[in-house]
Amino acid sequence: MKDCISLAIRSEVSLGTIKTEGYLLPEKLWTNQNKFGVSKTQSVMLAYPDFDRDNASAKYLQIVRSKASQSIIPQGFQVHARVRAESKKGDAAKVDLLPVDQLIPFLKVCKKLGSTVADELIDDLAGLSLQQLFSDAFEIKFEQEERQDWFKNRQQSKDAFWSLSDAIKSYKEAHPERSDKFRQHVYSNCQD
């Protein structure tokens, strides 16, 4: 661990129904915009949850070297390399951390490269931020539990919407004998 420059604290971070590992950076690495990081592996896993974790580092390099990456963040992604991360259990390991303020641009690159999960996560995070800002403006407390509940409900309602859409499509395909008028209205009636 001699090559590690700083100690970061690792903890599980809930993003609604998604869990990831987050890191509190050492104070000397803090900026006005950022005190937190997420590993390169976790960044990839957020955008591509079914991706093989062992190959996530190679996927990360592929993403940041892409033309999509250059068009979104021309200066490149700044990674805090060689940081040692310690969990609450006391174990430590070397990790390369992407500052959390660069996570949204990273997800935008993944979206541009075709990740629908990254696209949905960006939308959810934007919606959560707007809820927080409006709550602040009207001096309404928006507690941690409320934020997580709001985020989970949003993700679950989107999942339910797509599941119902798939079920309606399957039903329509299984019953071609139904009239065109019925087929046109079944979707809107079921969704309501």
Secondary structure as the mmCIF struct_conf table of DSSP 4:
data_model
#
loop_
_struct_conf.conf_type_id
_struct_conf.id
_struct_conf.beg_label_comp_id
_struct_conf.beg_label_asym_id
_struct_conf.beg_label_seq_id
_struct_conf.end_label_comp_id
_struct_conf.end_label_asym_id
_struct_conf.end_label_seq_id
TURN_TY1_P TURN_TY1_P1 LYS A 2 ASP A 3
STRN STRN1 SER A 6 LEU A 15
TURN_TY1_P TURN_TY1_P2 GLY A 16 THR A 17
STRN STRN2 ILE A 18 LEU A 24
HELX_LH_PP_P HELX_LH_PP_P1 LEU A 25 PRO A 26
HELX_RH_3T_P HELX_RH_3T_P1 GLU A 27 LEU A 29
BEND BEND1 ASN A 32 GLN A 33
BEND BEND2 LYS A 35 LYS A 35
STRN STRN3 PHE A 36 SER A 39
HELX_RH_AL_P HELX_RH_AL_P1 LYS A 40 ALA A 47
TURN_TY1_P TURN_TY1_P3 PRO A 49 ASP A 50
BEND BEND3 PHE A 51 PHE A 51
HELX_RH_3T_P HELX_RH_3T_P2 ARG A 53 ASN A 55
HELX_RH_AL_P HELX_RH_AL_P2 ALA A 56 VAL A 64
TURN_TY1_P TURN_TY1_P4 ARG A 65 ARG A 65
BEND BEND4 SER A 66 SER A 66
HELX_RH_AL_P HELX_RH_AL_P3 LYS A 67 ILE A 72
TURN_TY1_P TURN_TY1_P5 PRO A 74 GLN A 75
STRN STRN4 HIS A 80 GLU A 86
TURN_TY1_P TURN_TY1_P6 LYS A 88 LYS A 89
BEND BEND5 GLY A 90 GLY A 90
STRN STRN5 ALA A 92 PRO A 99
HELX_RH_3T_P HELX_RH_3T_P3 VAL A 100 GLN A 102
HELX_RH_AL_P HELX_RH_AL_P4 LEU A 103 LYS A 112
TURN_TY1_P TURN_TY1_P7 LEU A 113 GLY A 114
HELX_RH_AL_P HELX_RH_AL_P5 THR A 116 ALA A 137
TURN_TY1_P TURN_TY1_P8 PHE A 138 GLU A 139
HELX_RH_AL_P HELX_RH_AL_P6 GLN A 144 ALA A 174
TURN_TY1_P TURN_TY1_P9 PRO A 176 GLU A 177
BEND BEND6 ARG A 178 ARG A 178
HELX_RH_AL_P HELX_RH_AL_P7 ASP A 180 GLN A 191
#
